[in-house]
């Protein structure tokens, strides 16, 4: 057999070796993490439950999930051992000072003006958003004439009985 024929087999065996090596490395890290568990540390199980370690034995862990709730788990069922800050943040909602900047609830503190908003709004001219043509604004009729025009428009309207088909 030539080297060209054996090359795919060699590459395949090498890839399998690298995959099993990385899997063994991950398993070893998980076992080390589980062996470092001590009573009082916070953990997350593979099912997603957060609890505090109460006792550790060779193959099992006794977890305190709440007042009066103690659960016995296999060591292999522990997904992660959490740091104290992370456990308190997730379970108790206690935020450690991760950020010194506080984001305001409104955008008023983001502007640099020192004037109150009411004073700034009163200086501006009010804007009429009604539909009017520019020619109608120049020739604004009095209220009496406008009322007569509306009455004429209403008398011209029909109730839908038109000849259109």
Buried (B, 14 or more C-beta within 10 A) or exposed (E): EEEEEEEEEEEEEEEEEEEEEEEEEEEEEBEEBBEEBEEEBBBBBEEEBBBBBBEBEEEBBBBBBEEEEEBEBEBEBBBBBBEEEBBBBEBEEEEEEEEEEEEEEEEEEEEEEEEEEEEEEEEEEEEEEEEEEEEEEEEEEEEEEEEEEEEEEEEEEEEEEEEEE
